[in-house]
């Protein structure tokens, strides 16, 4: 009888060992699955980050090139206003300047 009990105990140990192996195996598989999911998620996040950074870079480039174009327009407008202002000033004083030149040219000093 004792040998039957011993045999039953060994059988229980073998069964417990087999169950432990299955638990360990399923835990390893679960770990590998989680690692794959984490890797895929990290790759998605990297791609998203890369696309966001690329979009921000393209936006800065477009703003920079656009602002230089707007700077050129602004400078052209300022130049045109200054030229117009100088023409108006010249037209206001031109009669006085002509009169002064004629006076100096026609006046004879002895």
KAPERA-V853307 format. One record per backbone hydrogen bond with DSSP energy under -1.0 kcal/mol. NH is the residue of the N-H (numbers start at 1). CO is the residue of the C=O. If there is no record, write none. Layout:
nh=NH co=CO
nh=NH co=CO
This chain:
nh=5 co=1
nh=6 co=2
nh=7 co=3
nh=8 co=4
nh=9 co=5
nh=10 co=6
nh=11 co=7
nh=12 co=8
nh=13 co=9
nh=14 co=10
nh=15 co=11
nh=16 co=12
nh=17 co=13
nh=18 co=14
nh=19 co=15
nh=20 co=16
nh=21 co=17
nh=22 co=18
nh=23 co=19
nh=24 co=20
nh=25 co=21
nh=26 co=22
nh=27 co=23
nh=28 co=24
nh=29 co=25
nh=30 co=26
nh=31 co=27
nh=32 co=28
nh=33 co=29
nh=34 co=30
nh=35 co=31
nh=36 co=32
nh=37 co=33
nh=38 co=34
nh=39 co=35
nh=40 co=36
nh=41 co=37
nh=42 co=38
nh=43 co=39
nh=44 co=40
nh=45 co=41
nh=46 co=42
nh=47 co=43
nh=48 co=44
nh=49 co=45
nh=50 co=46
nh=51 co=47
nh=52 co=48
nh=53 co=49
nh=54 co=50
nh=55 co=51
nh=56 co=52
nh=57 co=53
nh=58 co=54
nh=59 co=55
nh=60 co=56
nh=61 co=57
nh=62 co=58
nh=63 co=59
nh=64 co=60
nh=65 co=61
nh=66 co=62
nh=67 co=63
nh=68 co=64
nh=69 co=65
nh=70 co=66
nh=71 co=67
nh=72 co=68
nh=73 co=69
nh=74 co=70
nh=75 co=71
nh=76 co=72
nh=77 co=73
nh=78 co=74
nh=79 co=75
nh=80 co=76
nh=81 co=77
nh=82 co=78
nh=83 co=79
nh=84 co=80
nh=85 co=81
nh=86 co=82
nh=87 co=83
nh=88 co=84
nh=89 co=85
nh=90 co=86
nh=91 co=87
nh=92 co=88
nh=93 co=89
nh=94 co=90
nh=97 co=93
nh=98 co=94
nh=99 co=95
nh=100 co=96
nh=101 co=97
nh=102 co=98
nh=103 co=99
nh=104 co=100
nh=105 co=101
nh=106 co=102
nh=107 co=103
